Amino acid sequence: MIESDVCVVGGGLAGLSAALMAAESGLKTVVLERNEAEDYLCNSRMTGGAFHICLTDILSDESLLEQKIMGATEGSVNPALARAMAVDTKRAVRWLQSHGIRFIKGGAEAHHNFVLSPPSLQRVGSEWKGRGGDVLLRTLAAELAKFGGAILRGHRATELVVDGGRCVGLRGSRGDEEFQVRATAVVIADGGYQCDPAILREGISPAPEKLLQRNAKSGHGDGLRMARAAGARLTELVGFYGHVMNRDALTNDKLWPLPWMDNVATSAIVVDGQGKRFLDEGRGGVYIANGIAAMQDPLSTTVIFDQPLWDGPGSSRFLPPNPHMENCGGTVIKTATLGELAQRLGLPADALMETVAGYNAAIESGSLESLDPPRNPRAYRPYPISTGPFYAVPVCAGITYTMGGIAIDEWGRALRGDGSAFPGLYAAGGSTGGLEGGRSVGYLGGLAKAATTGMRAGQHIAQQRKDQAVGAGTA
């Protein structure tokens, strides 16, 4: 039996933030990490390192940040959670800095004002050792140890222990051996369910095996399953943060996490196996990736565009697809005519040309919203597809982390079905739901969410213990 005041499931940024806040407040804290490696992989370790709220500087006015969250999610998120993020993300960053985490200004854009140092190398493929996320987790682990906290690697949590309606610990396994933890509070922070095909089929994709795991392959949904079995409420299990990727990334690691096709897809058209549009490209890359994943065959979609678009949005931003996609072995089909392009793709030529003609006419007449499906003309400039040569890139959906999960209040307390707090049970980071999503699959920012929800959960646990001690002393 492992005895602890606080037991945290998951050793990523959310879990270590909750654990460190609890430990520095004087609570005995243990972190259970499923992976055995000292430098265990998780999304936090492989991150690009930018702390932002909806691509907005975290030091912006709190009311603006709150509006950004509610706007990106079209009002579908918990307002109390949105307010907590708007108010406390900057405090979370300052708190991390007090524990030795360093940030730099990573670029001219506002969402790069706080980037983990040393920054991730802006290169194709994955490179994380010694970079911002790796240093972040190593530093937080060392800080946790200073306050007596421990990380138990190779320990998988499998079942919550509930007594009298209160979570009092959990059970798990380490190899062939079982273990049990008794704790006053349990924090689930194991990072979502993006690698669990069964849960993905509930609301993300009918064919999860055809999605690119654009992540650390560590989000197995253990925490979500434990919470659901114990009676905790879940938000709707839909929506994920991810990008539109070259389909060859499924077999070529040089093509992920970058370059992605978002910049092109949002200004072009995305067609299905019949050569027809099937979603609103103007809602952004995350939305498009979700739409592709929801297809009966997520590997039947293609981005269609022309030379000016390839030379414009296709070559903009960091590590753009033009020229990096071809340089890394990704398929980019180029032909003189749309008919030839359709032939190369195996698409009905008449249908593709009709789709392109209707799209071009809608741009010229300013009637994009009359298309079927309608096209949002405001967020991204739509480019006509009229100047050869013409291009096509077969794509897939790259999933980074899921947006649905355990329902929490503003302090990270897990909720029951009736909306009341589940005593002793908390959740943070990618294990939670209620902060991202909505019709446009609004993206808040994974690092900001992880650090802030984790810190606040640890703070609330410590305050609860303090209040109990004061109450006992005055009884």
MIMAR-325380 format. One record per residue: x negated, y, z negated of N, C-alpha, C in turn. Coordinates in steps of 0.1 Angstrom, whole numbers, padded with zeros to 4 digits, always signed. Example, Ala and Ser with C-alpha at 12.3 -4.5 7.8 and 13.67 -1.06 7.14 Angstrom:
% MIMAR-325380
-0132-0057-0078-0123-0045-0078-0132-0033-0078-0128-0022-0071-0137-0011-0071-0129+0000-0079
//
This chain:
% MIMAR-325380
-0008-0012+0000+0000+0000+0000-0009+0012+0000-0006+0021+0010-0013+0034+0010-0004+0044+0003-0010+0051-0007-0002+0061-0014-0007+0075-0009+0003+0084-0006-0001+0097-0001+0011+0107-0004+0008+0120-0005+0018+0129-0006+0025+0131+0008+0016+0132+0018+0021+0134+0032+0014+0124+0041+0023+0118+0049+0018+0109+0060+0022+0115+0073+0012+0117+0082+0014+0123+0095+0011+0112+0105+0020+0110+0115+0019+0101+0126+0014+0108+0138+0002+0106+0142-0004+0112+0154-0015+0122+0151-0026+0121+0157-0038+0129+0154-0041+0139+0165-0031+0144+0172-0032+0155+0181-0032+0169+0174-0030+0179+0182-0030+0193+0176-0018+0194+0166-0006+0190+0170+0005+0191+0161+0003+0183+0148-0001+0171+0149-0004+0163+0137-0014+0168+0128-0026+0172+0134-0037+0178+0125-0033+0191+0120-0025+0199+0126-0021+0212+0121-0012+0210+0109-0003+0200+0110+0006+0197+0098-0002+0192+0087-0012+0183+0090-0020+0176+0080-0029+0186+0073-0035+0195+0080-0045+0204+0075-0038+0215+0066-0026+0219+0070-0019+0229+0062-0015+0223+0049-0010+0210+0049-0006+0203+0037-0018+0201+0028-0029+0197+0034-0041+0193+0026-0047+0206+0020-0048+0217+0027-0054+0229+0021-0045+0235+0010-0032+0230+0010-0023+0234+0000-0023+0225-0012-0033+0216-0012-0035+0207-0024-0028+0194-0023-0022+0190-0012-0015+0177-0011-0024+0166-0005-0023+0154-0011-0030+0143-0006-0024+0139+0008-0032+0139+0018-0027+0137+0032-0034+0127+0040-0027+0119+0047-0033+0109+0056-0026+0110+0070-0035+0108+0080-0030+0109+0094-0032+0095+0100-0022+0089+0106-0022+0076+0112-0023+0079+0127-0034+0074+0133-0036+0075+0147-0037+0062+0154-0028+0059+0164-0027+0046+0170-0040+0042+0177-0047+0051+0183-0059+0048+0191-0070+0045+0181-0079+0036+0184-0090+0032+0175-0102+0041+0177-0104+0047+0189-0116+0054+0192-0118+0066+0184-0130+0070+0181-0133+0082+0173-0128+0094+0181-0131+0094+0194-0126+0105+0202-0114+0101+0210-0104+0096+0202-0092+0091+0207-0085+0101+0217-0080+0095+0228-0074+0104+0238-0060+0108+0234-0057+0121+0236-0043+0126+0235-0043+0138+0244-0031+0143+0246-0030+0155+0255-0038+0167+0250-0038+0169+0236-0045+0180+0230-0060+0179+0234-0065+0167+0234-0080+0166+0237-0083+0169+0252-0074+0166+0261-0076+0168+0275-0071+0181+0280-0066+0190+0272-0059+0202+0276-0068+0212+0283-0061+0221+0291-0068+0232+0297-0071+0243+0287-0063+0243+0276-0067+0252+0265-0060+0265+0263-0050+0268+0271-0043+0281+0271-0032+0281+0261-0032+0290+0251-0021+0293+0241-0013+0304+0247+0000+0302+0250+0009+0312+0255+0023+0308+0251+0032+0317+0253+0046+0314+0252+0053+0318+0265+0057+0308+0272+0064+0310+0285+0055+0319+0294+0042+0316+0294+0032+0323+0303+0031+0338+0299+0034+0341+0286+0033+0355+0281+0023+0355+0269+0016+0366+0268+0006+0368+0257+0013+0366+0244+0007+0358+0235+0013+0355+0222+0013+0367+0213+0005+0377+0216+0005+0390+0208+0016+0400+0213+0024+0396+0222+0034+0405+0227+0045+0407+0216+0053+0417+0218+0064+0419+0208+0072+0407+0206+0075+0404+0193+0083+0392+0190+0096+0391+0197+0103+0402+0198+0116+0402+0205+0115+0398+0219+0104+0403+0226+0101+0399+0240+0098+0384+0241+0090+0379+0232+0087+0365+0232+0100+0356+0230+0108+0361+0221+0121+0354+0219+0129+0354+0232+0130+0366+0238+0138+0367+0251+0132+0358+0261+0119+0357+0262+0112+0348+0272+0116+0334+0270+0116+0329+0258+0120+0315+0255+0135+0313+0259+0143+0322+0254+0158+0320+0257+0160+0321+0272+0153+0330+0279+0155+0332+0293+0150+0320+0301+0138+0315+0298+0133+0304+0305+0141+0291+0304+0147+0290+0292+0156+0278+0290+0170+0281+0292+0174+0293+0297+0187+0297+0300+0196+0295+0288+0190+0299+0276+0198+0299+0264+0202+0285+0258+0195+0275+0263+0199+0261+0259+0192+0257+0246+0182+0264+0241+0174+0260+0230+0180+0265+0217+0175+0260+0206+0179+0264+0192+0174+0278+0190+0182+0288+0188+0178+0302+0186+0168+0303+0174+0171+0296+0163+0162+0297+0151+0148+0292+0155+0147+0281+0163+0134+0276+0167+0127+0286+0176+0135+0292+0185+0129+0302+0194+0123+0314+0186+0131+0318+0176+0126+0329+0167+0113+0325+0160+0113+0313+0154+0101+0309+0147+0089+0309+0156+0090+0304+0168+0079+0304+0177+0075+0318+0180+0084+0327+0183+0081+0341+0186+0073+0348+0175+0077+0345+0163+0071+0352+0151+0058+0345+0147+0057+0332+0148+0046+0326+0141+0035+0320+0150+0036+0320+0163+0026+0315+0171+0013+0323+0169+0014+0336+0168+0002+0344+0166-0004+0341+0152+0004+0338+0142-0001+0334+0129-0008+0321+0130-0002+0312+0138-0009+0298+0139-0022+0300+0146-0024+0308+0156-0037+0310+0162-0047+0317+0152-0042+0326+0144-0051+0333+0134-0055+0322+0124-0046+0314+0120-0049+0303+0110-0059+0293+0116-0058+0290+0129-0067+0281+0135-0081+0287+0135-0081+0300+0138-0094+0308+0138-0101+0307+0125-0093+0308+0114-0098+0308+0101-0105+0295+0097-0101+0284+0105-0107+0271+0103-0118+0268+0114-0123+0278+0121-0134+0277+0130-0131+0274+0144-0118+0275+0148-0114+0273+0162-0117+0287+0169-0124+0286+0180-0128+0297+0188-0119+0298+0201-0116+0311+0204-0109+0314+0216-0116+0324+0225-0114+0323+0238-0119+0333+0247-0108+0339+0256-0110+0350+0263-0101+0354+0273-0105+0347+0286-0096+0338+0290-0099+0329+0301-0096+0334+0315-0091+0346+0316-0087+0351+0330-0079+0364+0329-0076+0369+0340-0069+0382+0341-0054+0380+0337-0048+0369+0338-0034+0367+0336-0032+0367+0321-0020+0372+0317-0017+0373+0302-0017+0360+0295-0013+0349+0302-0012+0336+0294-0026+0330+0293-0037+0337+0297-0050+0332+0295-0058+0341+0285-0051+0349+0277-0057+0358+0268-0063+0350+0256-0057+0338+0253-0062+0330+0242-0064+0315+0248-0076+0313+0252-0080+0300+0257-0091+0294+0248-0089+0281+0245-0099+0274+0237-0113+0275+0242-0122+0276+0233-0136+0277+0237-0144+0264+0231-0153+0259+0239-0157+0262+0253-0146+0258+0262-0144+0267+0273-0132+0264+0282-0134+0252+0290-0123+0246+0294-0123+0234+0303-0130+0239+0316-0137+0230+0322-0144+0233+0335-0133+0233+0345-0132+0244+0353-0123+0245+0364-0127+0237+0375-0124+0224+0375-0129+0215+0385-0118+0204+0387-0119+0198+0399-0110+0187+0401-0113+0175+0392-0103+0167+0390-0104+0155+0382-0104+0159+0367-0107+0150+0359-0106+0152+0344-0119+0153+0338-0122+0163+0330-0134+0165+0323-0131+0172+0310-0132+0164+0299-0128+0170+0286-0138+0169+0275-0148+0160+0276-0158+0159+0265-0166+0171+0263-0166+0176+0250-0173+0188+0247-0166+0201+0251-0154+0200+0256-0147+0212+0260-0137+0216+0249-0128+0226+0252-0120+0232+0242-0112+0223+0234-0104+0214+0240-0095+0205+0233-0102+0195+0224-0113+0190+0230-0122+0180+0222-0128+0187+0210-0133+0199+0212-0139+0206+0201-0128+0210+0191-0116+0214+0195-0105+0217+0187-0102+0205+0177-0100+0193+0182-0097+0182+0174-0108+0178+0165-0120+0178+0170-0132+0175+0161-0133+0185+0149-0131+0197+0152-0132+0207+0142-0121+0206+0132-0108+0204+0136-0097+0202+0127-0099+0190+0118-0104+0179+0124-0106+0167+0117-0117+0169+0106-0127+0176+0109-0137+0179+0099-0132+0188+0088-0123+0198+0092-0117+0207+0082-0108+0199+0073-0100+0189+0079-0091+0181+0071-0099+0173+0060-0111+0168+0064-0119+0160+0055-0124+0168+0044-0127+0181+0046-0131+0190+0035-0121+0191+0024-0108+0190+0028-0097+0191+0018-0092+0177+0013-0100+0167+0016-0097+0154+0011-0088+0146+0020-0084+0151+0031-0075+0144+0040-0082+0133+0048-0075+0123+0053-0082+0112+0061-0074+0109+0073-0081+0105+0084-0075+0100+0096-0078+0085+0097-0068+0077+0097-0069+0063+0098-0066+0059+0113-0077+0056+0120-0076+0053+0134-0072+0038+0136-0066+0035+0147-0061+0021+0149-0049+0017+0141-0042+0027+0135-0030+0024+0127-0018+0029+0135-0010+0019+0138+0003+0022+0145+0015+0022+0136+0022+0033+0135+0034+0033+0127+0046+0027+0135+0054+0019+0129+0064+0012+0136+0078+0013+0130+0079+0017+0117+0092+0017+0111+0092+0027+0099+0102+0036+0098+0103+0045+0087+0110+0037+0075+0105+0041+0063+0112+0035+0051+0121+0045+0045+0133+0042+0044+0143+0052+0038+0149+0046+0026+0150+0054+0015+0156+0049+0003+0165+0060-0002+0178+0057-0004+0188+0066-0009+0189+0078+0000+0188+0076+0014+0190+0087+0023+0177+0095+0025+0166+0092+0019+0154+0100+0020+0143+0091+0026+0135+0097+0035+0123+0090+0040+0112+0090+0030+0108+0079+0026+0098+0077+0015+0085+0071+0020+0084+0069+0033+0072+0063+0038+0074+0056+0051+0065+0047+0055+0067+0039+0067+0059+0026+0067+0062+0018+0076+0055+0006+0078+0048+0006+0092+0037-0002+0093+0030-0002+0106+0021-0014+0107+0013-0014+0117+0004-0025+0120-0010-0020+0124-0020-0027+0120-0034-0025+0124-0039-0038+0130-0039-0040+0143-0042-0053+0148-0031-0063+0144-0036-0074+0138-0027-0084+0134-0022-0082+0119-0027-0072+0113-0023-0069+0099-0012-0058+0098-0004-0060+0088+0007-0050+0086+0003-0041+0074+0007-0029+0074+0005-0020+0062+0017-0012+0059+0017-0006+0048+0028+0003+0044+0023+0015+0037+0029+0026+0040+0025+0039+0034+0037+0044+0025+0034+0048+0013+0044+0055+0005+0041+0070+0004+0050+0078+0008+0047+0093+0009+0059+0101+0006+0057+0113+0000+0068+0122-0002+0074+0127+0011+0066+0129+0021+0070+0134+0034+0063+0127+0045+0070+0125+0056+0064+0119+0068+0066+0129+0079+0056+0132+0087+0056+0140+0098+0054+0132+0111+0063+0132+0120+0061+0125+0132+0056+0135+0143+0044+0132+0148+0037+0141+0157+0029+0133+0167+0035+0122+0172+0027+0114+0181+0029+0117+0196+0035+0128+0199+0034+0133+0213+0044+0129+0223+0056+0125+0220+0065+0123+0231+0066+0108+0236+0073+0106+0247+0075+0093+0252+0072+0091+0267+0064+0100+0272+0061+0100+0287+0055+0087+0292+0050+0079+0283+0044+0066+0288+0053+0054+0285+0065+0056+0281+0074+0045+0278+0085+0044+0289+0084+0034+0297+0093+0033+0309+0108+0032+0304+0110+0025+0294+0124+0023+0289+0131+0036+0285+0124+0044+0278+0130+0057+0273+0131+0066+0285+0121+0066+0294+0121+0075+0306+0133+0072+0314+0137+0060+0315+0149+0056+0323+0162+0062+0317+0162+0066+0305+0174+0071+0298+0178+0085+0304+0168+0093+0309+0172+0106+0314+0162+0113+0322+0150+0106+0325+0140+0113+0333+0139+0107+0347+0139+0094+0348+0137+0088+0362+0142+0074+0362+0149+0070+0373+0153+0056+0374+0141+0047+0378+0130+0053+0382+0118+0045+0386+0106+0051+0380+0104+0050+0367+0093+0057+0360+0079+0051+0365+0079+0039+0370+0067+0033+0375+0061+0041+0387+0070+0049+0393+0066+0057+0405+0062+0072+0401+0061+0074+0388+0056+0088+0384+0041+0087+0381+0034+0098+0383+0020+0099+0380+0019+0103+0365+0012+0095+0357+0010+0098+0344-0002+0109+0343+0002+0121+0344-0007+0132+0344-0009+0136+0329-0015+0127+0322-0016+0129+0307-0026+0120+0302-0028+0119+0289-0037+0111+0282-0033+0097+0280-0021+0094+0285-0015+0080+0284-0014+0075+0269-0011+0085+0261-0010+0082+0246+0004+0084+0241+0014+0089+0249+0027+0092+0244+0036+0080+0246+0037+0071+0236+0044+0058+0238+0058+0059+0232+0062+0070+0225+0076+0071+0220+0078+0063+0207+0067+0060+0200+0068+0052+0187+0076+0061+0177+0073+0073+0175+0079+0082+0166+0094+0084+0169+0097+0086+0181+0111+0088+0185+0119+0075+0182+0114+0064+0185+0121+0051+0182+0123+0049+0167+0113+0052+0159+0114+0051+0145+0125+0061+0139+0125+0073+0144+0134+0083+0139+0148+0079+0143+0150+0075+0155+0164+0071+0160+0169+0059+0152+0160+0049+0149+0165+0038+0141+0168+0041+0127+0162+0052+0122+0164+0056+0108+0176+0065+0107+0182+0069+0118+0194+0077+0117+0192+0092+0120+0180+0096+0124+0177+0110+0128+0184+0113+0141+0187+0126+0143+0194+0130+0155+0183+0133+0166+0186+0129+0178+0177+0133+0190+0184+0143+0198+0176+0151+0205+0182+0160+0215+0184+0152+0227+0190+0158+0238+0191+0150+0250+0177+0147+0256+0176+0134+0260+0162+0130+0264+0161+0132+0279+0160+0145+0283+0158+0149+0296+0148+0160+0297+0142+0161+0308+0132+0172+0311+0118+0169+0306+0108+0173+0314+0094+0171+0311+0086+0183+0317+0075+0185+0311+0065+0194+0317+0056+0186+0326+0054+0191+0338+0046+0184+0347+0044+0192+0360+0038+0186+0370+0036+0194+0383+0038+0185+0395+0039+0191+0406+0041+0185+0419+0027+0181+0424+0024+0168+0425+0011+0163+0428+0010+0156+0442-0002+0156+0448-0004+0148+0460-0001+0133+0456+0006+0126+0465+0010+0112+0461-0003+0104+0460-0014+0107+0466-0026+0099+0465-0032+0100+0451-0027+0109+0443-0032+0110+0429-0029+0097+0421-0019+0090+0426-0015+0077+0419-0027+0067+0420-0035+0069+0430-0047+0059+0431-0060+0066+0432-0060+0079+0431-0073+0087+0432-0074+0097+0421-0082+0094+0411-0083+0102+0399-0089+0116+0402-0095+0118+0413-0100+0131+0416-0089+0141+0419-0077+0136+0421-0066+0145+0425-0057+0149+0413-0061+0146+0401-0054+0151+0389-0064+0153+0378-0061+0162+0368-0048+0170+0367-0047+0181+0378-0058+0185+0385-0058+0195+0395-0064+0188+0407-0061+0194+0419-0052+0205+0423-0037+0200+0423-0028+0209+0421-0014+0206+0423-0008+0213+0435+0004+0209+0438+0011+0215+0450+0022+0225+0446+0023+0229+0434+0033+0238+0429+0033+0251+0437+0021+0257+0439+0021+0270+0446+0026+0269+0460+0024+0258+0467+0029+0256+0480+0044+0253+0480+0048+0243+0472+0062+0238+0472+0072+0249+0468+0068+0258+0459+0078+0269+0455+0080+0279+0466+0071+0280+0476+0073+0289+0487+0077+0282+0500+0078+0269+0500+0081+0261+0512+0094+0253+0510+0095+0242+0516+0106+0233+0514+0101+0219+0510+0109+0212+0502+0106+0199+0498+0118+0190+0503+0114+0180+0511+0125+0172+0517+0124+0157+0513+0135+0151+0514+0136+0137+0510+0133+0128+0522+0136+0115+0521+0133+0105+0532+0141+0107+0544+0152+0116+0543+0160+0118+0555+0157+0132+0561+0146+0138+0556+0142+0151+0562+0151+0163+0557+0158+0161+0546+0167+0172+0541+0162+0177+0528+0165+0190+0525+0162+0195+0512+0172+0189+0502+0167+0188+0489+0176+0182+0479+0175+0190+0466+0168+0201+0465+0167+0209+0453+0164+0223+0456+0164+0232+0446+0161+0246+0447+0146+0248+0444+0138+0249+0455+0124+0251+0453+0120+0264+0445+0130+0273+0445+0127+0286+0439+0127+0286+0424+0131+0275+0418+0131+0274+0403+0118+0271+0397+0108+0268+0406+0094+0266+0400+0089+0251+0401+0076+0250+0399+0070+0237+0401+0075+0227+0391+0077+0231+0378+0081+0221+0368+0095+0216+0372+0104+0225+0376+0117+0221+0380+0116+0211+0392+0108+0214+0402+0107+0205+0413+0102+0192+0409+0092+0191+0401+0086+0178+0396+0097+0170+0389+0106+0177+0381+0117+0170+0375+0127+0164+0385+0129+0173+0395+0139+0169+0406+0134+0157+0414+0121+0156+0416+0115+0145+0423+0116+0132+0415+0113+0134+0402+0113+0122+0393+0127+0116+0392+0137+0125+0394+0151+0120+0392+0156+0113+0405+0149+0113+0416+0153+0106+0428+0153+0091+0426+0162+0085+0433+0162+0070+0433+0148+0065+0437+0142+0071+0447+0128+0068+0450+0120+0080+0449+0113+0082+0438+0105+0094+0436+0093+0095+0446+0090+0085+0453+0079+0085+0463+0084+0087+0477+0096+0093+0478+0102+0095+0492+0102+0110+0496+0094+0119+0488+0095+0133+0490+0082+0139+0496+0084+0150+0504+0073+0156+0511+0075+0171+0511+0064+0178+0510+0064+0193+0511+0061+0196+0525+0069+0205+0531+0067+0209+0545+0064+0224+0546+0054+0228+0554+0050+0242+0554+0042+0245+0567+0037+0257+0568+0030+0260+0580+0017+0267+0577+0009+0272+0587-0004+0277+0585-0004+0289+0576+0004+0300+0578+0004+0311+0570+0006+0308+0555+0015+0298+0552+0017+0295+0538+0005+0288+0532-0001+0279+0540-0013+0272+0536-0025+0281+0533-0026+0292+0541-0036+0302+0539-0033+0312+0528-0020+0313+0525-0016+0322+0515-0015+0315+0501-0002+0312+0497-0001+0305+0484-0009+0292+0483-0012+0286+0494-0019+0273+0494-0034+0275+0490-0039+0287+0491-0053+0290+0487-0054+0299+0476-0043+0302+0469-0043+0311+0457-0045+0304+0444-0048+0311+0434-0049+0307+0420-0062+0298+0419-0064+0292+0407-0076+0284+0405-0074+0270+0411-0085+0265+0417-0085+0252+0423-0073+0249+0432-0071+0258+0442-0059+0256+0450-0060+0243+0459-0048+0239+0464-0049+0227+0472-0056+0229+0485-0056+0241+0490-0064+0245+0502-0077+0252+0497-0089+0245+0497-0092+0233+0505-0094+0220+0496-0092+0222+0483-0096+0211+0474-0089+0198+0476-0076+0198+0480-0069+0186+0482-0075+0176+0492-0078+0182+0504-0084+0173+0514-0099+0170+0510-0106+0179+0503-0119+0176+0499-0120+0165+0490-0109+0162+0482-0109+0152+0472-0103+0139+0477-0100+0139+0490-0094+0127+0496-0079+0126+0496-0072+0137+0494-0058+0137+0494-0052+0139+0508-0041+0132+0511-0035+0133+0524-0029+0147+0527-0033+0153+0537-0027+0165+0542-0025+0163+0557-0013+0162+0562-0010+0159+0576-0008+0173+0583-0014+0174+0595-0014+0186+0603-0011+0183+0617-0001+0189+0623+0003+0187+0637+0006+0200+0644+0007+0199+0657+0010+0211+0665+0025+0214+0665+0033+0204+0663+0048+0207+0664+0055+0200+0652+0067+0205+0649+0075+0198+0638+0079+0184+0643+0081+0182+0656+0085+0169+0660+0074+0159+0658+0062+0163+0660+0050+0154+0658+0049+0151+0643+0052+0162+0635+0051+0160+0620+0061+0150+0615+0073+0151+0620+0083+0141+0616+0079+0127+0620+0074+0126+0632+0069+0113+0637+0059+0107+0628+0049+0115+0624+0038+0110+0615+0043+0106+0601+0054+0113+0597+0060+0110+0584+0070+0099+0584+0075+0095+0596+0085+0085+0597+0099+0091+0593+0101+0104+0595+0113+0111+0592+0121+0113+0605+0135+0114+0604+0143+0117+0616+0139+0131+0621+0134+0132+0633+0129+0145+0638+0141+0156+0639+0152+0152+0644+0163+0161+0645+0167+0167+0631+0168+0158+0621+0172+0162+0608+0161+0172+0602+0148+0169+0604+0138+0178+0598+0139+0192+0605+0140+0192+0618+0140+0204+0626+0153+0212+0622+0164+0206+0620+0176+0213+0616+0174+0219+0602+0168+0211+0593+0165+0217+0580+0156+0229+0580+0146+0228+0588+0136+0240+0589+0143+0251+0596+0151+0249+0606+0158+0260+0613+0168+0267+0604+0175+0260+0596+0185+0266+0587+0178+0274+0576+0167+0268+0571+0159+0275+0561+0153+0288+0566+0147+0288+0578+0142+0300+0585+0153+0311+0587+0164+0306+0592+0175+0316+0594+0180+0322+0581+0180+0315+0570+0185+0320+0558+0175+0330+0552+0162+0328+0555+0152+0338+0551+0154+0351+0559+0156+0349+0572+0157+0361+0581+0169+0369+0577+0180+0362+0574+0193+0369+0571+0195+0373+0556+0185+0369+0548+0186+0372+0534+0197+0364+0527+0200+0352+0532+0211+0345+0526+0207+0331+0521+0195+0331+0514+0190+0318+0509+0200+0311+0499+0207+0319+0492+0216+0313+0482+0228+0306+0489+0230+0308+0502+0240+0301+0509+0236+0287+0514+0223+0284+0513+0218+0271+0517+0224+0260+0508+0224+0248+0513+0228+0236+0505+0216+0227+0504+0210+0226+0492+0214+0234+0480+0208+0248+0481+0215+0257+0473+0210+0271+0473+0196+0272+0469+0189+0283+0474+0175+0286+0471+0175+0299+0464+0168+0299+0452+0166+0311+0444+0155+0319+0451+0159+0332+0456+0149+0339+0463+0141+0349+0455+0143+0349+0442+0137+0359+0433+0123+0356+0427+0122+0344+0422+0110+0341+0414+0098+0338+0423+0100+0332+0434+0089+0329+0443+0092+0333+0458+0083+0339+0464+0086+0344+0478+0087+0332+0487+0098+0330+0494+0100+0319+0504+0093+0323+0517+0085+0314+0522+0078+0317+0535+0085+0309+0546+0087+0316+0558+0093+0308+0569+0083+0298+0574+0088+0287+0580+0080+0277+0585+0081+0278+0601+0073+0286+0606+0075+0290+0621+0062+0291+0629+0051+0291+0622+0038+0294+0629+0029+0282+0628+0027+0275+0639+0019+0263+0638+0004+0266+0637-0004+0256+0633+0000+0242+0631+0009+0240+0619+0016+0229+0618+0026+0226+0608+0020+0215+0599+0023+0216+0586+0017+0207+0576+0027+0200+0568+0023+0188+0563+0031+0180+0554+0022+0174+0543+0026+0174+0531+0019+0167+0520+0029+0158+0513+0027+0144+0514+0035+0135+0506+0032+0137+0492+0042+0139+0483+0040+0142+0469+0046+0132+0460+0043+0134+0447+0049+0126+0436+0050+0136+0424+0058+0131+0414+0059+0139+0402+0049+0135+0392+0041+0145+0387+0032+0142+0377+0037+0147+0363+0039+0137+0354+0045+0140+0341+0034+0142+0330+0034+0153+0323+0024+0156+0313+0030+0153+0299+0041+0159+0296+0048+0155+0283+0063+0158+0284+0070+0150+0276+0085+0151+0276+0090+0162+0268+0101+0168+0271+0107+0180+0264+0118+0176+0254+0124+0165+0256+0134+0160+0246+0128+0152+0235+0135+0151+0224+0129+0144+0213+0137+0145+0200+0130+0145+0189+0137+0145+0176+0142+0159+0173+0154+0161+0170+0160+0174+0167+0154+0179+0153+0150+0191+0153+0144+0197+0141+0150+0211+0138+0149+0216+0126+0152+0230+0123+0139+0238+0124+0140+0251+0121+0129+0260+0123+0117+0257+0115+0118+0248+0104+0107+0244+0096+0102+0230+0099+0107+0225+0110+0102+0211+0114+0109+0200+0107+0119+0203+0099+0127+0192+0093+0135+0184+0103+0134+0171+0103+0142+0163+0112+0157+0165+0108+0166+0164+0117+0180+0166+0114+0188+0153+0116+0198+0152+0108+0207+0140+0109+0218+0144+0120+0227+0134+0123+0237+0136+0133+0246+0147+0129+0248+0150+0116+0258+0161+0113+0251+0175+0112+0238+0175+0115+0230+0188+0115+0223+0191+0102+0225+0183+0092+0218+0185+0079+0204+0180+0080+0195+0185+0072+0181+0181+0071+0180+0166+0066+0171+0159+0072+0168+0145+0068+0157+0146+0057+0160+0144+0045+0150+0146+0034+0138+0138+0036+0127+0144+0035+0114+0137+0036+0109+0135+0050+0116+0138+0060+0112+0135+0074+0111+0148+0082+0099+0149+0089+0096+0161+0097+0091+0156+0111+0091+0166+0120+0086+0163+0133+0079+0175+0139+0069+0174+0147+0062+0185+0153+0057+0182+0167+0055+0193+0175+0049+0191+0188+0057+0184+0198+0051+0176+0206+0058+0169+0217+0067+0158+0213+0068+0155+0200+0078+0145+0195+0091+0152+0193+0092+0165+0193+0104+0172+0190+0112+0176+0203+0125+0179+0201+0133+0185+0212+0139+0198+0207+0144+0206+0216+0151+0218+0212+0144+0231+0214+0132+0230+0220+0125+0242+0223+0122+0245+0238+0124+0235+0246+0121+0236+0260+0132+0229+0268+0133+0232+0281+0143+0225+0289+0153+0234+0295+0166+0229+0295+0177+0237+0301+0178+0234+0316+0187+0241+0323+0189+0238+0337+0177+0239+0346+0169+0249+0342+0157+0252+0350+0144+0245+0344+0146+0237+0334+0135+0229+0327+0125+0239+0323+0129+0249+0315+0120+0259+0310+0109+0254+0302+0097+0259+0305+0084+0255+0299+0080+0266+0289+0078+0262+0277+0073+0271+0266+0058+0272+0266+0051+0261+0264+0037+0260+0263+0034+0249+0252+0027+0238+0256+0025+0227+0247+0016+0230+0235+0006+0237+0237-0004+0240+0226+0003+0249+0216+0009+0260+0220+0016+0269+0211+0026+0261+0203+0034+0253+0210+0045+0245+0203+0038+0236+0193+0028+0229+0197+0021+0219+0188+0016+0226+0175+0008+0237+0177+0002+0243+0166+0012+0250+0156+0022+0256+0162+0031+0264+0154+0041+0255+0146+0046+0245+0153+0056+0236+0146+0048+0227+0136+0036+0223+0139+0028+0215+0130+0025+0223+0117+0020+0236+0119+0016+0244+0108+0029+0247+0099+0040+0250+0105+0052+0253+0098+0057+0241+0090+0056+0229+0096+0060+0217+0089+0052+0215+0077+0038+0216+0078+0030+0214+0067+0032+0225+0056+0035+0237+0060+0037+0248+0051+0050+0245+0043+0060+0240+0050+0073+0238+0043+0072+0226+0033+0065+0216+0037+0062+0205+0028+0055+0209+0015+0045+0218+0017+0037+0223+0005+0046+0232-0003+0054+0240+0003+0063+0249-0005+0074+0241-0012+0079+0230-0006+0088+0222-0013+0082+0215-0026+0070+0211-0024+0063+0205-0036+0061+0215-0047+0057+0227-0042+0055+0238-0052+0068+0241-0059+0079+0242-0052+0092+0245-0058+0096+0235-0068+0093+0222-0064+0097+0211-0073+0089+0211-0086+0076+0215-0085+0067+0216-0096+0072+0227-0106+0075+0238-0100+0080+0250-0108+0093+0246-0115+0102+0239-0107+0115+0235-0113+0113+0225-0125+0103+0216-0123+0100+0206-0134+0094+0213-0146+0086+0223-0143+0080+0230-0154+0090+0239-0163+0101+0243-0156+0110+0251-0164+0122+0244-0169+0122+0231-0166+0134+0222-0170+0134+0220-0185
//
